[in-house]
């Protein structure tokens, strides 16, 4: 998985904090950003149930919000392709965000 060693479980759900040494993954496909962790966990369950098992919640340090990341990739074009595939399969809107968080 493209997740860093700093991922950990909190409350049974994966929470990600990406370290600066994870710079090879510059683009993230986000399937929702929430002020409530509970809402982020609900979206995470939907995304994982749709077959995106590596999805995780990322706490955004710039806002305190929680984003559901479908995947993290090393190019904008790869992230855009994943976004399109994700939206087609799930009917959930997503967007591409680049680092930093």
Phi, psi and omega in degrees: 000155182274006181281152183275169177294345182277359175294146179212166177262134174225125179060028178081358182242142179291132176238131182249138168230114187269124181281163181297338179282002177263023186297343179292344178252094189260347185232132184238137175266116186252127182254032177134143177233131190227143174280338181257126177298324179301317178294323177296321179294323176297314179295319178303316179298318178299314183294315179294321177297334178279000176106006180259073189296336182273003179300152182206165176264134177242128174277122183277113185293337182281347184222342186081003178278169179243123180251142175262111182265123177281325181187160177234132188227167185264002177214150179296322182294321177294320178294319179297321178294318177296318178303312180298315179297315180300311181297321180295319184280332188248340188063023176254128178293143179221168175215162178261130177235138176260165179292163003267164174263000000 
